[in-house]
Amino acid sequence: MIIAGDAEMEKKVLVIVRDADDKAYWKPYVRRLAKIVDMVELKTLSCKGSGRKLPANPCLIIISTKVYPEASPLLVESLAGLYPSSEFLLAVSSEDPLPPLNPLVRDDIRHLVINPDKRTFGKDAASSLISLAIRKIAERDMIRLGDYLKTGTTVHVVRVASSDEKEKIIAGLEESIQGDGGEIELLRQKGALLADEMLENALYGAPRRDNGLSLFAKGQPRNIPLPEKIEFRYGFDGATLAMEVEDSWGSLSPQVVLEHLARGQDETGDPADDGGRGLFIIWRFLDHLHIHINPGKNTVLGGQVKLMTAENIFDKKGVHISSGAVR
């Protein structure tokens, strides 16, 4: 039986793990966050009459994939009934496979964080990304391009005026990735592919009629009239390439994003669904994807790619979907 506590909570976080070993695994990645109020094992939630008192109204509930969706498939549904205003984040160990995304669609879980292999990223990098996601969710804020980059890194901002500018914009991004060698060249290629998909999405996927149908055919030449806005932003700090595109439509929804990613994972998506396929490709090639949707106003879609992982396309990817107005 799950019992909610009565104490007043502000920006508190609850972490649910499978057992003592799982707790020991995740503790180093959350212990520096003062807002963590409780880290509990699944058995303490499952034992009737255990008297386990949980915090009232945590802003975020983090759940290990050793707990959900396979070990306890109804856990999120139960917790969502108890904490209707809480956000949920699924934490995946680098040692475990990425879980199927369909349960996340069903339970509206918008945040998925992968703990990278320490041999590849190092403990500090892993902790930093996890901490970033937790902090942004707790503060009801969005991830921004600069969050991925070293302080002082130049961020290029390009206002797109026409679809004809796409190749020039991509060339500018490639030129900004300074250096020589195989890894740098692979990062340029990966960045160019991502930039192409992001710009295509903003040009042709985002503009929608009231009935949800696309306003423009893919590849159709178009100028961007005011007040429509498409802005492409990118930066490279020598180790990380970060990029994002903003459109002024706000036509996506968190549910639709999750459905596209789940269909792509299952390879059941409609080949004619260019918007969904493009979104899945972007997620597939980024190391981490962030999407912020202000419905009917704007969408920001972006993420990061590490130089040291440029040659890899990982099966496990994180995603952070936020919505609504932010400060």
N, C-alpha and C positions, 0 to 999 in steps of 0.2 A: 504494500500500500504506500502510495506517495503522499506525503503530507507537506503542504506549503507552510513556511514559517510566517510569522506575523510582523517581523521586524521591517522597518522602512528600508527600501533598497534604492540605491542610485548608481546606475552604471555598474551593476554587479554581474559577474559571470559564473555560471555553473558548468563544471566539467564532469562528464559521465564516462567512466572507463569500465573495462570488463572485470579486472581483478588487480591484485597487488602488482603483478609484473607489468601490466598495461599502465597502471598508475605511475610506476617508476620510469617507464619509457617516456611518457608525456610530461612529467613534472618539470624536467629541465627547460622545456620550451614555454612554460607558462609561469614559472615561479617568479620571474622578474616583473610580472604584471601585478601590481598591488590590488587591482580590481577583482582578481580571482578570489571568490569568497568560499568556494567549496569544490572539492574534487572527490567524487563519490564512486564507489564500485557498484556495478549493476545489481549484485545480490542484495545490497542494502535497500534498493528500490523495490525489489521483488518480494521480499519477505513480509508477509502480512503481520501486522502487529509489532513490527520492528521499532516503530516510533521514530523513524528517521525523519528529522525535520529539515526541510529544504528551504532555501531563501525564497522570499516572496518577490515575485515579478522580476526575475533577472532579465537584463536587457539582451543577454546572449546565452545560449546553451550550446556547449561544444560536446559532440558525441564521437567517440572513437568508432572506427569501422569494425573493430572487434566486437562491438555491441550492436550496431545497426548498419545495414538493414537485415542481415541474415540471422544473427543470434536472437535479436528481439525486434521483429519486423513491425510491431504495433507500438513501439516505445514513443516515437515522435508524435503519433496520433494522440496518445495518452497525455504526453507532456503539453502538446498544443492546446488541449482542452483545459489543462490546469493553468497554463501561461499563454493566453491568447495574444499577448503583445510582444512576446519574446521572439528573437531571431534565432535560427539554428545554423550551426556550422558543423560540417562533417570533417573529421580529421583522419587522414589516411597515412599510415606508416609507409616508408619507402620499402619495407620488407613485405608488404601486403599488396595484393592486386587491387586495381581500381574497382570499386563496387559497381553494379549495374545502376544506371542513372534513372531508370523508370521509377523506383521508389522515391527518389528525390522529386520527380515531377508530381507524383501522387501526394507527397507530404509537403510540397512547396518549400524545399530546402534550397536556398539560393547561394549558399557559400560552401565551397569545397577547397580544403587546403591540403597539399601534399607535403609531407616532411621529406625533403630531398635526401638522397644518399649522402652521408657525411663524406664519403671518399670523393664525391664530385663537387659538392658545394661547401662543405665545412659546416661545423655546428652553428657558428655565428650567423651565416647566411640563412640557414634553415630557420633559426630562431627569429631572425629579423622579419622574414616574410610572414611567418605565423603571427608574430606580434603586430605587424602592420595590419593584417586582416582583422584581428581581434579589436585593435584600437579603433579602426574605422567603423566597425559595426557597433561597438559600444557607444561611440560618439554620434551614431546615425549620420556619418559622413561618407563621402565617396573617395575612392582611391584616385589620386591624381598622378599625372605623368612624372612629376618631380619626385614622387615618393620612391620611385625605383632608382633614381640617379644620384650620383654624388653631388654634394652641395657645390654650387657654382657652375654646373654643367650648362652649356648653352642649349636652350630649347628653341628649335625652329618652328615658327608658326606661319602657316600658309593658308590664306583665304582663297578657296577654290572659286573661280569665276566661270569656268567652262569645263566640260568633259574633255576638251582638247588639251587641257593642261596636265592631264594625268601622267603622261610619260615624262614630262619635264619635272614634275614633282618627285617622281620615283628616282629620276637621275640625281636630283638634289640630295635625296636621302642616301643614295649609294655613295655619293661624293663625301658626305659627312662622316662616313665610317672610315676613318683614317687608319692606315697601316698596311702591312704586306703579309703574305703568307696564306696558307690554305684555310685556316680558321676564319681569318678576316674575309676572304673571298666567299666562303660559305655563308657567313653572316650577311654579307651584302646580298647574296642571292635569296636568302631567307627573308631578309627585310624587304626586298623588292616584291617578292611574292605576297607577303603580308600587306604591304602598302597597296598593291593592286586590288586585293580582295576587300580591304577596308574602304578604299575609295569607290569601288564598284557598289558596295553595299550602301554607301551614303548617296551615291548618284542615282541608283536604280532600285535598291531594296527598301530604303526608308520612305520615299515619297509614296503615299497610299491614299486611295479614295476613301470615302466614308464607309464603303462596303468592304474595305480591306484589300481590294485589288490594286495592283501596281499602276502608278500614273504613267510610267515610262518603260518602254521595252529595253531590255539589256543591250547595251552597245549603241543605243540611239543618241546621236549628238544632241547635246543640250547646253544652253547657257543657264547660269544660276541667277535668277532675278532677285532683287530685294523684295521682301524681307527674308527670303530663304537664305540659309547660311550653311555652308559646308567648310569646316576648318580642319586642316590636317596638321598635327603637331608631332615632333619627334626630336630625340636627342640621343647622343652616344657619348658615354663617359670613359671609354677605353675598355670597359668590362661588360657593360650592359647597354643594349639598344632598347629604348622604350619608344613607343609610338601610340597615337590614338587619333581617332577621327570623331568630330562632333557634327551632327546634323540638327536641323531645327524642326524636325517632324515629331520626334517622340512617339513613333508608331509601334515600337516593340513593346512587349510586356515580359516580365520575368518568367511567366509560365510558358510563353512561346519560345523564349530562349532555351529553357530547360528541355522542352519538347524537341527542338531542333537538335540539340546535343545528344539527347537520348536516342533519337532516330538514327543519327550518324553513327553512334556507338554500336547500335544493333544492325547497322547497314540495311535498314528498312526504309530509308527516306526515299521520296519520289525524286528520280533524277531530274525532273523538270522543275523542281523546287529550288531555283537558283539561290534565293535568299537564305534558305535553311542550309543548303550545301555550303555556301560561302561562309556562313557563320561557323559551321563545323570545321572547315578548313582553317579558319583563323584560330580557333581554339586548339586545333591539332598542331599548328606550327609555333604557337606561342608557348613560353614556359608557364605563363600565368595570364589569365584573361580577366579583365574587369569591364563591367558594363554598368553605366548609370542611366536610368530612364526617368525623365520628368515627363509624364504622359501628356501628349499633345503639344509639347514645347521643345524638348530636345533629347537626344540620346548621345552619350559619349561611350565609345567602344575602343578598348586598347589593351595594352599589356607590355610584357617585357620578353626579351630573348637574351640569354647570357652568351658571351663570346665562347666560353669554355664548353658550352653545350650546342654550339651552332651546327655541328655535324649530326646531332641526334634528333630524332622525333620520338619523344617519350609517349608511352601509352597512358601514363598517369599525368593529368593536368589539373591545376587548380582553376577555380572560377569564383568570381565575386560579383554578385548582381545586387545593386542597390537601386532604390527608386524614390521619387518625391523630390521636393525642393530642398536644397542644402544652402548653408550660409556662404 
